[in-house]
């Protein structure tokens, strides 16, 4: 399978996680595109490219993520996932 273009095969990276008791801590987080596998399927690559185009199109129209989600009748989280090429699960 192709190497994940988001993490370049690193499978994830350091991310800031905010804990109530400890504050912000740097922790390893699995890459959200390849889910920590370092590889992606052709389908995932195609979905990511489609999402990028959707995002570029929305930004060219000067429409916010919030407004676009409202227009499409979906949540901001859903639209964000679509634009990032991630699978969205409620
Ligand atoms: Zn990845």
PDB file of the backbone (N, CA, C, O) and the ligand in Angstrom, with CONECT records:
HET     ZN  A 101       1
ATOM      1  N   UNK A   1       0.850  -1.199   0.000  1.00  0.00           N
ATOM      2  CA  UNK A   1       0.000   0.000   0.000  1.00  0.00           C
ATOM      3  C   UNK A   1       0.883   1.245   0.000  1.00  0.00           C
ATOM      4  O   UNK A   1       2.023   1.195   0.460  1.00  0.00           O
ATOM      5  N   UNK A   2       0.367   2.352  -0.509  1.00  0.00           N
ATOM      6  CA  UNK A   2       1.151   3.600  -0.526  1.00  0.00           C
ATOM      7  C   UNK A   2       1.452   4.098   0.895  1.00  0.00           C
ATOM      8  O   UNK A   2       0.666   3.885   1.818  1.00  0.00           O
ATOM      9  N   UNK A   3       2.590   4.756   1.051  1.00  0.00           N
ATOM     10  CA  UNK A   3       2.958   5.364   2.335  1.00  0.00           C
ATOM     11  C   UNK A   3       1.995   6.508   2.630  1.00  0.00           C
ATOM     12  O   UNK A   3       1.635   7.275   1.737  1.00  0.00           O
ATOM     13  N   UNK A   4       1.585   6.614   3.879  1.00  0.00           N
ATOM     14  CA  UNK A   4       0.650   7.677   4.283  1.00  0.00           C
ATOM     15  C   UNK A   4       1.269   9.051   4.016  1.00  0.00           C
ATOM     16  O   UNK A   4       2.376   9.324   4.481  1.00  0.00           O
ATOM     17  N   UNK A   5       0.577   9.918   3.276  1.00  0.00           N
ATOM     18  CA  UNK A   5       1.143  11.233   2.957  1.00  0.00           C
ATOM     19  C   UNK A   5       1.092  12.205   4.137  1.00  0.00           C
ATOM     20  O   UNK A   5       1.811  13.205   4.132  1.00  0.00           O
ATOM     21  N   UNK A   6       0.268  11.938   5.136  1.00  0.00           N
ATOM     22  CA  UNK A   6       0.176  12.863   6.280  1.00  0.00           C
ATOM     23  C   UNK A   6       1.334  12.687   7.252  1.00  0.00           C
ATOM     24  O   UNK A   6       1.911  13.670   7.717  1.00  0.00           O
ATOM     25  N   UNK A   7       1.676  11.439   7.559  1.00  0.00           N
ATOM     26  CA  UNK A   7       2.754  11.189   8.531  1.00  0.00           C
ATOM     27  C   UNK A   7       4.016  10.675   7.846  1.00  0.00           C
ATOM     28  O   UNK A   7       5.018  10.420   8.514  1.00  0.00           O
ATOM     29  N   UNK A   8       3.982  10.519   6.529  1.00  0.00           N
ATOM     30  CA  UNK A   8       5.115   9.990   5.757  1.00  0.00           C
ATOM     31  C   UNK A   8       5.594   8.647   6.294  1.00  0.00           C
ATOM     32  O   UNK A   8       6.790   8.353   6.294  1.00  0.00           O
ATOM     33  N   UNK A   9       4.653   7.847   6.747  1.00  0.00           N
ATOM     34  CA  UNK A   9       4.999   6.515   7.221  1.00  0.00           C
ATOM     35  C   UNK A   9       5.429   6.457   8.677  1.00  0.00           C
ATOM     36  O   UNK A   9       5.735   5.378   9.185  1.00  0.00           O
ATOM     37  N   UNK A  10       5.457   7.610   9.367  1.00  0.00           N
ATOM     38  CA  UNK A  10       5.873   7.646  10.769  1.00  0.00           C
ATOM     39  C   UNK A  10       4.790   7.089  11.693  1.00  0.00           C
ATOM     40  O   UNK A  10       5.057   6.827  12.866  1.00  0.00           O
ATOM     41  N   UNK A  11       3.591   6.909  11.188  1.00  0.00           N
ATOM     42  CA  UNK A  11       2.447   6.317  11.899  1.00  0.00           C
ATOM     43  C   UNK A  11       1.819   7.239  12.951  1.00  0.00           C
ATOM     44  O   UNK A  11       0.844   6.853  13.596  1.00  0.00           O
ATOM     45  N   UNK A  12       2.348   8.422  13.131  1.00  0.00           N
ATOM     46  CA  UNK A  12       1.786   9.354  14.102  1.00  0.00           C
ATOM     47  C   UNK A  12       2.821  10.391  14.469  1.00  0.00           C
ATOM     48  O   UNK A  12       3.816  10.575  13.767  1.00  0.00           O
ATOM     49  N   UNK A  13       2.575  11.066  15.578  1.00  0.00           N
ATOM     50  CA  UNK A  13       3.530  12.074  16.015  1.00  0.00           C
ATOM     51  C   UNK A  13       3.142  12.605  17.383  1.00  0.00           C
ATOM     52  O   UNK A  13       2.147  12.178  17.969  1.00  0.00           O
ATOM     53  N   UNK A  14       3.944  13.547  17.890  1.00  0.00           N
ATOM     54  CA  UNK A  14       3.656  14.145  19.183  1.00  0.00           C
ATOM     55  C   UNK A  14       2.481  15.109  19.040  1.00  0.00           C
ATOM     56  O   UNK A  14       2.418  15.897  18.096  1.00  0.00           O
ATOM     57  N   UNK A  15       1.562  15.033  19.983  1.00  0.00           N
ATOM     58  CA  UNK A  15       0.416  15.935  19.973  1.00  0.00           C
ATOM     59  C   UNK A  15       0.163  16.426  21.389  1.00  0.00           C
ATOM     60  O   UNK A  15       0.424  15.714  22.359  1.00  0.00           O
ATOM     61  N   UNK A  16      -0.346  17.642  21.504  1.00  0.00           N
ATOM     62  CA  UNK A  16      -0.672  18.193  22.819  1.00  0.00           C
ATOM     63  C   UNK A  16      -2.023  17.648  23.264  1.00  0.00           C
ATOM     64  O   UNK A  16      -3.026  17.795  22.566  1.00  0.00           O
ATOM     65  N   UNK A  17      -2.035  17.024  24.424  1.00  0.00           N
ATOM     66  CA  UNK A  17      -3.278  16.527  24.994  1.00  0.00           C
ATOM     67  C   UNK A  17      -3.528  17.306  26.276  1.00  0.00           C
ATOM     68  O   UNK A  17      -2.637  17.412  27.118  1.00  0.00           O
ATOM     69  N   UNK A  18      -4.726  17.850  26.433  1.00  0.00           N
ATOM     70  CA  UNK A  18      -5.042  18.688  27.596  1.00  0.00           C
ATOM     71  C   UNK A  18      -5.782  17.868  28.657  1.00  0.00           C
ATOM     72  O   UNK A  18      -6.917  17.436  28.456  1.00  0.00           O
ATOM     73  N   UNK A  19      -5.106  17.668  29.787  1.00  0.00           N
ATOM     74  CA  UNK A  19      -5.728  16.942  30.900  1.00  0.00           C
ATOM     75  C   UNK A  19      -6.172  17.935  31.962  1.00  0.00           C
ATOM     76  O   UNK A  19      -5.476  18.910  32.247  1.00  0.00           O
ATOM     77  N   UNK A  20      -7.328  17.680  32.541  1.00  0.00           N
ATOM     78  CA  UNK A  20      -7.833  18.542  33.604  1.00  0.00           C
ATOM     79  C   UNK A  20      -6.850  18.660  34.767  1.00  0.00           C
ATOM     80  O   UNK A  20      -6.599  19.756  35.269  1.00  0.00           O
ATOM     81  N   UNK A  21      -6.299  17.529  35.188  1.00  0.00           N
ATOM     82  CA  UNK A  21      -5.448  17.535  36.377  1.00  0.00           C
ATOM     83  C   UNK A  21      -3.997  17.909  36.091  1.00  0.00           C
ATOM     84  O   UNK A  21      -3.334  18.506  36.939  1.00  0.00           O
ATOM     85  N   UNK A  22      -3.495  17.562  34.898  1.00  0.00           N
ATOM     86  CA  UNK A  22      -2.073  17.770  34.616  1.00  0.00           C
ATOM     87  C   UNK A  22      -1.790  18.903  33.634  1.00  0.00           C
ATOM     88  O   UNK A  22      -0.637  19.284  33.438  1.00  0.00           O
ATOM     89  N   UNK A  23      -2.839  19.437  33.021  1.00  0.00           N
ATOM     90  CA  UNK A  23      -2.614  20.453  32.005  1.00  0.00           C
ATOM     91  C   UNK A  23      -2.205  19.814  30.695  1.00  0.00           C
ATOM     92  O   UNK A  23      -2.509  18.647  30.447  1.00  0.00           O
ATOM     93  N   UNK A  24      -1.508  20.581  29.843  1.00  0.00           N
ATOM     94  CA  UNK A  24      -1.135  20.078  28.523  1.00  0.00           C
ATOM     95  C   UNK A  24       0.106  19.192  28.590  1.00  0.00           C
ATOM     96  O   UNK A  24       1.119  19.556  29.187  1.00  0.00           O
ATOM     97  N   UNK A  25       0.004  18.039  27.973  1.00  0.00           N
ATOM     98  CA  UNK A  25       1.106  17.080  27.965  1.00  0.00           C
ATOM     99  C   UNK A  25       1.339  16.640  26.525  1.00  0.00           C
ATOM    100  O   UNK A  25       0.393  16.377  25.782  1.00  0.00           O
ATOM    101  N   UNK A  26       2.613  16.564  26.140  1.00  0.00           N
ATOM    102  CA  UNK A  26       2.938  16.057  24.803  1.00  0.00           C
ATOM    103  C   UNK A  26       2.863  14.535  24.823  1.00  0.00           C
ATOM    104  O   UNK A  26       3.541  13.886  25.619  1.00  0.00           O
ATOM    105  N   UNK A  27       2.058  13.982  23.966  1.00  0.00           N
ATOM    106  CA  UNK A  27       1.930  12.531  23.904  1.00  0.00           C
ATOM    107  C   UNK A  27       1.941  12.074  22.458  1.00  0.00           C
ATOM    108  O   UNK A  27       1.676  12.851  21.541  1.00  0.00           O
ATOM    109  N   UNK A  28       2.251  10.813  22.274  1.00  0.00           N
ATOM    110  CA  UNK A  28       2.181  10.215  20.954  1.00  0.00           C
ATOM    111  C   UNK A  28       0.715  10.082  20.552  1.00  0.00           C
ATOM    112  O   UNK A  28      -0.121   9.655  21.349  1.00  0.00           O
ATOM    113  N   UNK A  29       0.419  10.443  19.339  1.00  0.00           N
ATOM    114  CA  UNK A  29      -0.931  10.246  18.822  1.00  0.00           C
ATOM    115  C   UNK A  29      -0.822   9.560  17.467  1.00  0.00           C
ATOM    116  O   UNK A  29      -0.033   9.968  16.615  1.00  0.00           O
ATOM    117  N   UNK A  30      -1.619   8.517  17.276  1.00  0.00           N
ATOM    118  CA  UNK A  30      -1.637   7.844  15.981  1.00  0.00           C
ATOM    119  C   UNK A  30      -2.100   8.814  14.907  1.00  0.00           C
ATOM    120  O   UNK A  30      -2.972   9.646  15.159  1.00  0.00           O
ATOM    121  N   UNK A  31      -1.537   8.721  13.730  1.00  0.00           N
ATOM    122  CA  UNK A  31      -1.945   9.529  12.592  1.00  0.00           C
ATOM    123  C   UNK A  31      -3.426   9.262  12.314  1.00  0.00           C
ATOM    124  O   UNK A  31      -3.858   8.111  12.266  1.00  0.00           O
ATOM    125  N   UNK A  32      -4.199  10.336  12.132  1.00  0.00           N
ATOM    126  CA  UNK A  32      -5.645  10.155  11.962  1.00  0.00           C
ATOM    127  C   UNK A  32      -5.998   9.655  10.568  1.00  0.00           C
ATOM    128  O   UNK A  32      -7.064   9.069  10.377  1.00  0.00           O
ATOM    129  N   UNK A  33      -5.125   9.875   9.594  1.00  0.00           N
ATOM    130  CA  UNK A  33      -5.432   9.424   8.229  1.00  0.00           C
ATOM    131  C   UNK A  33      -5.197   7.921   8.086  1.00  0.00           C
ATOM    132  O   UNK A  33      -6.064   7.201   7.589  1.00  0.00           O
ATOM    133  N   UNK A  34      -4.036   7.448   8.517  1.00  0.00           N
ATOM    134  CA  UNK A  34      -3.724   6.014   8.350  1.00  0.00           C
ATOM    135  C   UNK A  34      -4.029   5.215   9.613  1.00  0.00           C
ATOM    136  O   UNK A  34      -3.848   3.998   9.641  1.00  0.00           O
ATOM    137  N   UNK A  35      -4.494   5.902  10.656  1.00  0.00           N
ATOM    138  CA  UNK A  35      -4.829   5.273  11.938  1.00  0.00           C
ATOM    139  C   UNK A  35      -3.642   4.519  12.530  1.00  0.00           C
ATOM    140  O   UNK A  35      -3.805   3.472  13.157  1.00  0.00           O
ATOM    141  N   UNK A  36      -2.459   5.064  12.323  1.00  0.00           N
ATOM    142  CA  UNK A  36      -1.276   4.494  12.951  1.00  0.00           C
ATOM    143  C   UNK A  36      -0.633   3.353  12.194  1.00  0.00           C
ATOM    144  O   UNK A  36       0.267   2.699  12.721  1.00  0.00           O
ATOM    145  N   UNK A  37      -1.072   3.097  10.971  1.00  0.00           N
ATOM    146  CA  UNK A  37      -0.480   1.993  10.213  1.00  0.00           C
ATOM    147  C   UNK A  37       0.698   2.459   9.350  1.00  0.00           C
ATOM    148  O   UNK A  37       1.553   1.656   8.975  1.00  0.00           O
ATOM    149  N   UNK A  38       0.739   3.755   9.038  1.00  0.00           N
ATOM    150  CA  UNK A  38       1.812   4.276   8.201  1.00  0.00           C
ATOM    151  C   UNK A  38       1.559   4.084   6.711  1.00  0.00           C
ATOM    152  O   UNK A  38       2.313   4.575   5.872  1.00  0.00           O
ATOM    153  N   UNK A  39       0.485   3.362   6.396  1.00  0.00           N
ATOM    154  CA  UNK A  39       0.137   3.120   4.991  1.00  0.00           C
ATOM    155  C   UNK A  39      -1.331   3.451   4.782  1.00  0.00           C
ATOM    156  O   UNK A  39      -2.136   3.372   5.710  1.00  0.00           O
ATOM    157  N   UNK A  40      -1.666   3.816   3.574  1.00  0.00           N
ATOM    158  CA  UNK A  40      -3.068   4.092   3.264  1.00  0.00           C
ATOM    159  C   UNK A  40      -3.468   3.370   1.973  1.00  0.00           C
ATOM    160  O   UNK A  40      -2.631   3.075   1.120  1.00  0.00           O
ATOM    161  N   UNK A  41      -4.748   3.100   1.860  1.00  0.00           N
ATOM    162  CA  UNK A  41      -5.244   2.462   0.638  1.00  0.00           C
ATOM    163  C   UNK A  41      -5.419   3.514  -0.456  1.00  0.00           C
ATOM    164  O   UNK A  41      -5.431   4.714  -0.185  1.00  0.00           O
ATOM    165  N   UNK A  42      -5.553   3.051  -1.677  1.00  0.00           N
ATOM    166  CA  UNK A  42      -5.815   3.977  -2.789  1.00  0.00           C
ATOM    167  C   UNK A  42      -7.124   4.729  -2.563  1.00  0.00           C
ATOM    168  O   UNK A  42      -7.248   5.900  -2.923  1.00  0.00           O
ATOM    169  N   UNK A  43      -8.102   4.042  -1.961  1.00  0.00           N
ATOM    170  CA  UNK A  43      -9.386   4.688  -1.655  1.00  0.00           C
ATOM    171  C   UNK A  43      -9.190   5.873  -0.715  1.00  0.00           C
ATOM    172  O   UNK A  43      -9.764   6.944  -0.912  1.00  0.00           O
ATOM    173  N   UNK A  44      -8.366   5.658   0.311  1.00  0.00           N
ATOM    174  CA  UNK A  44      -8.102   6.728   1.274  1.00  0.00           C
ATOM    175  C   UNK A  44      -7.403   7.893   0.588  1.00  0.00           C
ATOM    176  O   UNK A  44      -7.730   9.054   0.836  1.00  0.00           O
ATOM    177  N   UNK A  45      -6.439   7.584  -0.277  1.00  0.00           N
ATOM    178  CA  UNK A  45      -5.739   8.644  -1.012  1.00  0.00           C
ATOM    179  C   UNK A  45      -6.710   9.443  -1.876  1.00  0.00           C
ATOM    180  O   UNK A  45      -6.634  10.670  -1.941  1.00  0.00           O
ATOM    181  N   UNK A  46      -7.626   8.732  -2.541  1.00  0.00           N
ATOM    182  CA  UNK A  46      -8.611   9.398  -3.399  1.00  0.00           C
ATOM    183  C   UNK A  46      -9.543  10.266  -2.562  1.00  0.00           C
ATOM    184  O   UNK A  46      -9.881  11.381  -2.957  1.00  0.00           O
ATOM    185  N   UNK A  47      -9.959   9.749  -1.399  1.00  0.00           N
ATOM    186  CA  UNK A  47     -10.868  10.501  -0.521  1.00  0.00           C
ATOM    187  C   UNK A  47     -10.174  11.755   0.003  1.00  0.00           C
ATOM    188  O   UNK A  47     -10.787  12.817   0.104  1.00  0.00           O
ATOM    189  N   UNK A  48      -8.873  11.620   0.339  1.00  0.00           N
ATOM    190  CA  UNK A  48      -8.110  12.760   0.842  1.00  0.00           C
ATOM    191  C   UNK A  48      -8.002  13.838  -0.238  1.00  0.00           C
ATOM    192  O   UNK A  48      -8.161  15.026   0.044  1.00  0.00           O
ATOM    193  N   UNK A  49      -7.730  13.416  -1.472  1.00  0.00           N
ATOM    194  CA  UNK A  49      -7.596  14.370  -2.565  1.00  0.00           C
ATOM    195  C   UNK A  49      -8.926  15.080  -2.825  1.00  0.00           C
ATOM    196  O   UNK A  49      -8.956  16.286  -3.068  1.00  0.00           O
ATOM    197  N   UNK A  50     -10.015  14.327  -2.771  1.00  0.00           N
ATOM    198  CA  UNK A  50     -11.343  14.907  -2.969  1.00  0.00           C
ATOM    199  C   UNK A  50     -11.640  15.937  -1.872  1.00  0.00           C
ATOM    200  O   UNK A  50     -12.191  17.005  -2.138  1.00  0.00           O
ATOM    201  N   UNK A  51     -11.265  15.594  -0.642  1.00  0.00           N
ATOM    202  CA  UNK A  51     -11.476  16.500   0.481  1.00  0.00           C
ATOM    203  C   UNK A  51     -10.684  17.785   0.318  1.00  0.00           C
ATOM    204  O   UNK A  51     -11.180  18.873   0.614  1.00  0.00           O
ATOM    205  N   UNK A  52      -9.459  17.656  -0.150  1.00  0.00           N
ATOM    206  CA  UNK A  52      -8.608  18.836  -0.373  1.00  0.00           C
ATOM    207  C   UNK A  52      -9.237  19.764  -1.408  1.00  0.00           C
ATOM    208  O   UNK A  52      -9.233  20.985  -1.256  1.00  0.00           O
ATOM    209  N   UNK A  53      -9.775  19.160  -2.456  1.00  0.00           N
ATOM    210  CA  UNK A  53     -10.401  19.963  -3.504  1.00  0.00           C
ATOM    211  C   UNK A  53     -11.654  20.663  -2.981  1.00  0.00           C
ATOM    212  O   UNK A  53     -11.899  21.829  -3.289  1.00  0.00           O
ATOM    213  N   UNK A  54     -12.446  19.935  -2.184  1.00  0.00           N
ATOM    214  CA  UNK A  54     -13.643  20.529  -1.583  1.00  0.00           C
ATOM    215  C   UNK A  54     -13.275  21.722  -0.715  1.00  0.00           C
ATOM    216  O   UNK A  54     -13.914  22.774  -0.761  1.00  0.00           O
ATOM    217  N   UNK A  55     -12.210  21.525   0.092  1.00  0.00           N
ATOM    218  CA  UNK A  55     -11.767  22.596   0.990  1.00  0.00           C
ATOM    219  C   UNK A  55     -11.271  23.806   0.191  1.00  0.00           C
ATOM    220  O   UNK A  55     -11.615  24.948   0.497  1.00  0.00           O
ATOM    221  N   UNK A  56     -10.457  23.540  -0.836  1.00  0.00           N
ATOM    222  CA  UNK A  56      -9.922  24.623  -1.663  1.00  0.00           C
ATOM    223  C   UNK A  56     -11.069  25.381  -2.333  1.00  0.00           C
ATOM    224  O   UNK A  56     -11.038  26.608  -2.429  1.00  0.00           O
ATOM    225  N   UNK A  57     -12.072  24.648  -2.792  1.00  0.00           N
ATOM    226  CA  UNK A  57     -13.234  25.253  -3.437  1.00  0.00           C
ATOM    227  C   UNK A  57     -14.007  26.130  -2.444  1.00  0.00           C
ATOM    228  O   UNK A  57     -14.399  27.250  -2.769  1.00  0.00           O
ATOM    229  N   UNK A  58     -14.220  25.608  -1.231  1.00  0.00           N
ATOM    230  CA  UNK A  58     -14.956  26.366  -0.211  1.00  0.00           C
ATOM    231  C   UNK A  58     -14.199  27.637   0.148  1.00  0.00           C
ATOM    232  O   UNK A  58     -14.803  28.705   0.256  1.00  0.00           O
ATOM    233  N   UNK A  59     -12.884  27.537   0.335  1.00  0.00           N
ATOM    234  CA  UNK A  59     -12.083  28.697   0.713  1.00  0.00           C
ATOM    235  C   UNK A  59     -12.078  29.731  -0.415  1.00  0.00           C
ATOM    236  O   UNK A  59     -12.110  30.934  -0.155  1.00  0.00           O
ATOM    237  N   UNK A  60     -12.038  29.265  -1.666  1.00  0.00           N
ATOM    238  CA  UNK A  60     -12.077  30.181  -2.817  1.00  0.00           C
ATOM    239  C   UNK A  60     -13.394  30.945  -2.859  1.00  0.00           C
ATOM    240  O   UNK A  60     -13.453  32.068  -3.361  1.00  0.00           O
ATOM    241  N   UNK A  61     -14.454  30.331  -2.329  1.00  0.00           N
ATOM    242  CA  UNK A  61     -15.764  31.011  -2.281  1.00  0.00           C
ATOM    243  C   UNK A  61     -15.912  31.850  -1.015  1.00  0.00           C
ATOM    244  O   UNK A  61     -16.959  32.464  -0.810  1.00  0.00           O
ATOM    245  N   UNK A  62     -14.882  31.891  -0.157  1.00  0.00           N
ATOM    246  CA  UNK A  62     -14.897  32.638   1.109  1.00  0.00           C
ATOM    247  C   UNK A  62     -16.041  32.200   2.011  1.00  0.00           C
ATOM    248  O   UNK A  62     -16.695  33.018   2.659  1.00  0.00           O
ATOM    249  N   UNK A  63     -16.267  30.891   2.038  1.00  0.00           N
ATOM    250  CA  UNK A  63     -17.318  30.340   2.893  1.00  0.00           C
ATOM    251  C   UNK A  63     -16.648  29.635   4.069  1.00  0.00           C
ATOM    252  O   UNK A  63     -15.706  28.863   3.886  1.00  0.00           O
ATOM    253  N   UNK A  64     -17.144  29.909   5.287  1.00  0.00           N
ATOM    254  CA  UNK A  64     -16.561  29.276   6.474  1.00  0.00           C
ATOM    255  C   UNK A  64     -16.980  27.816   6.560  1.00  0.00           C
ATOM    256  O   UNK A  64     -17.961  27.392   5.948  1.00  0.00           O
ATOM    257  N   UNK A  65     -16.217  27.067   7.330  1.00  0.00           N
ATOM    258  CA  UNK A  65     -16.529  25.656   7.559  1.00  0.00           C
ATOM    259  C   UNK A  65     -17.940  25.538   8.150  1.00  0.00           C
ATOM    260  O   UNK A  65     -18.724  24.672   7.762  1.00  0.00           O
ATOM    261  N   UNK A  66     -18.238  26.429   9.095  1.00  0.00           N
ATOM    262  CA  UNK A  66     -19.532  26.414   9.781  1.00  0.00           C
ATOM    263  C   UNK A  66     -20.682  26.659   8.796  1.00  0.00           C
ATOM    264  O   UNK A  66     -21.669  25.924   8.787  1.00  0.00           O
ATOM    265  N   UNK A  67     -20.543  27.696   7.973  1.00  0.00           N
ATOM    266  CA  UNK A  67     -21.595  28.042   7.014  1.00  0.00           C
ATOM    267  C   UNK A  67     -21.792  26.932   5.988  1.00  0.00           C
ATOM    268  O   UNK A  67     -22.922  26.581   5.647  1.00  0.00           O
ATOM    269  N   UNK A  68     -20.669  26.378   5.493  1.00  0.00           N
ATOM    270  CA  UNK A  68     -20.743  25.307   4.499  1.00  0.00           C
ATOM    271  C   UNK A  68     -21.449  24.080   5.091  1.00  0.00           C
ATOM    272  O   UNK A  68     -22.280  23.460   4.427  1.00  0.00           O
ATOM    273  N   UNK A  69     -21.122  23.736   6.323  1.00  0.00           N
ATOM    274  CA  UNK A  69     -21.761  22.581   6.972  1.00  0.00           C
ATOM    275  C   UNK A  69     -23.257  22.820   7.095  1.00  0.00           C
ATOM    276  O   UNK A  69     -24.061  21.917   6.863  1.00  0.00           O
ATOM    277  N   UNK A  70     -23.625  24.051   7.465  1.00  0.00           N
ATOM    278  CA  UNK A  70     -25.032  24.401   7.608  1.00  0.00           C
ATOM    279  C   UNK A  70     -25.762  24.264   6.272  1.00  0.00           C
ATOM    280  O   UNK A  70     -26.862  23.716   6.206  1.00  0.00           O
ATOM    281  N   UNK A  71     -25.133  24.771   5.210  1.00  0.00           N
ATOM    282  CA  UNK A  71     -25.712  24.697   3.867  1.00  0.00           C
ATOM    283  C   UNK A  71     -25.928  23.252   3.443  1.00  0.00           C
ATOM    284  O   UNK A  71     -26.947  22.916   2.840  1.00  0.00           O
ATOM    285  N   UNK A  72     -24.950  22.393   3.767  1.00  0.00           N
ATOM    286  CA  UNK A  72     -25.025  20.990   3.367  1.00  0.00           C
ATOM    287  C   UNK A  72     -25.904  20.162   4.300  1.00  0.00           C
ATOM    288  O   UNK A  72     -26.247  19.019   3.998  1.00  0.00           O
ATOM    289  N   UNK A  73     -26.265  20.758   5.443  1.00  0.00           N
ATOM    290  CA  UNK A  73     -27.105  20.035   6.405  1.00  0.00           C
ATOM    291  C   UNK A  73     -26.353  18.952   7.163  1.00  0.00           C
ATOM    292  O   UNK A  73     -26.929  17.940   7.561  1.00  0.00           O
ATOM    293  N   UNK A  74     -25.038  19.182   7.361  1.00  0.00           N
ATOM    294  CA  UNK A  74     -24.240  18.241   8.146  1.00  0.00           C
ATOM    295  C   UNK A  74     -23.533  19.002   9.256  1.00  0.00           C
ATOM    296  O   UNK A  74     -23.548  20.233   9.276  1.00  0.00           O
ATOM    297  N   UNK A  75     -22.918  18.278  10.175  1.00  0.00           N
ATOM    298  CA  UNK A  75     -22.231  18.943  11.280  1.00  0.00           C
ATOM    299  C   UNK A  75     -20.851  19.426  10.825  1.00  0.00           C
ATOM    300  O   UNK A  75     -20.297  18.953   9.832  1.00  0.00           O
ATOM    301  N   UNK A  76     -20.319  20.386  11.591  1.00  0.00           N
ATOM    302  CA  UNK A  76     -18.983  20.903  11.308  1.00  0.00           C
ATOM    303  C   UNK A  76     -17.962  19.765  11.408  1.00  0.00           C
ATOM    304  O   UNK A  76     -17.023  19.694  10.614  1.00  0.00           O
ATOM    305  N   UNK A  77     -18.150  18.883  12.383  1.00  0.00           N
ATOM    306  CA  UNK A  77     -17.230  17.747  12.569  1.00  0.00           C
ATOM    307  C   UNK A  77     -17.240  16.837  11.344  1.00  0.00           C
ATOM    308  O   UNK A  77     -16.201  16.344  10.906  1.00  0.00           O
ATOM    309  N   UNK A  78     -18.444  16.626  10.800  1.00  0.00           N
ATOM    310  CA  UNK A  78     -18.571  15.787   9.604  1.00  0.00           C
ATOM    311  C   UNK A  78     -17.851  16.417   8.416  1.00  0.00           C
ATOM    312  O   UNK A  78     -17.070  15.761   7.727  1.00  0.00           O
ATOM    313  N   UNK A  79     -18.130  17.700   8.189  1.00  0.00           N
ATOM    314  CA  UNK A  79     -17.519  18.388   7.056  1.00  0.00           C
ATOM    315  C   UNK A  79     -16.002  18.435   7.208  1.00  0.00           C
ATOM    316  O   UNK A  79     -15.267  18.236   6.241  1.00  0.00           O
ATOM    317  N   UNK A  80     -15.542  18.698   8.424  1.00  0.00           N
ATOM    318  CA  UNK A  80     -14.110  18.743   8.679  1.00  0.00           C
ATOM    319  C   UNK A  80     -13.473  17.393   8.347  1.00  0.00           C
ATOM    320  O   UNK A  80     -12.411  17.334   7.728  1.00  0.00           O
ATOM    321  N   UNK A  81     -14.129  16.317   8.764  1.00  0.00           N
ATOM    322  CA  UNK A  81     -13.617  14.966   8.481  1.00  0.00           C
ATOM    323  C   UNK A  81     -13.568  14.718   6.979  1.00  0.00           C
ATOM    324  O   UNK A  81     -12.601  14.150   6.469  1.00  0.00           O
ATOM    325  N   UNK A  82     -14.614  15.145   6.270  1.00  0.00           N
ATOM    326  CA  UNK A  82     -14.661  14.974   4.818  1.00  0.00           C
ATOM    327  C   UNK A  82     -13.504  15.724   4.164  1.00  0.00           C
ATOM    328  O   UNK A  82     -12.818  15.191   3.291  1.00  0.00           O
ATOM    329  N   UNK A  83     -13.297  16.973   4.600  1.00  0.00           N
ATOM    330  CA  UNK A  83     -12.240  17.788   4.000  1.00  0.00           C
ATOM    331  C   UNK A  83     -10.849  17.262   4.329  1.00  0.00           C
ATOM    332  O   UNK A  83      -9.910  17.458   3.557  1.00  0.00           O
ATOM    333  N   UNK A  84     -10.713  16.595   5.468  1.00  0.00           N
ATOM    334  CA  UNK A  84      -9.420  16.046   5.851  1.00  0.00           C
ATOM    335  C   UNK A  84      -9.226  14.633   5.294  1.00  0.00           C
ATOM    336  O   UNK A  84      -8.164  14.034   5.464  1.00  0.00           O
ATOM    337  N   UNK A  85     -10.250  14.110   4.633  1.00  0.00           N
ATOM    338  CA  UNK A  85     -10.147  12.779   4.054  1.00  0.00           C
ATOM    339  C   UNK A  85     -10.264  11.657   5.064  1.00  0.00           C
ATOM    340  O   UNK A  85      -9.899  10.515   4.787  1.00  0.00           O
ATOM    341  N   UNK A  86     -10.777  11.993   6.242  1.00  0.00           N
ATOM    342  CA  UNK A  86     -10.940  10.969   7.262  1.00  0.00           C
ATOM    343  C   UNK A  86     -12.330  10.361   7.165  1.00  0.00           C
ATOM    344  O   UNK A  86     -13.264  10.967   6.640  1.00  0.00           O
ATOM    345  N   UNK A  87     -12.436   9.153   7.685  1.00  0.00           N
ATOM    346  CA  UNK A  87     -13.765   8.547   7.787  1.00  0.00           C
ATOM    347  C   UNK A  87     -14.422   9.173   9.005  1.00  0.00           C
ATOM    348  O   UNK A  87     -13.787   9.374  10.040  1.00  0.00           O
ATOM    349  N   UNK A  88     -15.695   9.475   8.863  1.00  0.00           N
ATOM    350  CA  UNK A  88     -16.388  10.108   9.985  1.00  0.00           C
ATOM    351  C   UNK A  88     -17.336   9.128  10.648  1.00  0.00           C
ATOM    352  O   UNK A  88     -18.167   8.498   9.994  1.00  0.00           O
ATOM    353  N   UNK A  89     -17.194   9.011  11.970  1.00  0.00           N
ATOM    354  CA  UNK A  89     -18.133   8.158  12.725  1.00  0.00           C
ATOM    355  C   UNK A  89     -18.679   8.971  13.879  1.00  0.00           C
ATOM    356  O   UNK A  89     -17.928   9.642  14.587  1.00  0.00           O
ATOM    357  N   UNK A  90     -19.988   8.911  14.068  1.00  0.00           N
ATOM    358  CA  UNK A  90     -20.611   9.682  15.148  1.00  0.00           C
ATOM    359  C   UNK A  90     -20.440   8.977  16.487  1.00  0.00           C
ATOM    360  O   UNK A  90     -20.900   9.479  17.513  1.00  0.00           O
TER     361      UNK A  90
HETATM  362 ZN    ZN A 101      -0.383   8.440   8.601  1.00  0.00          ZN
END
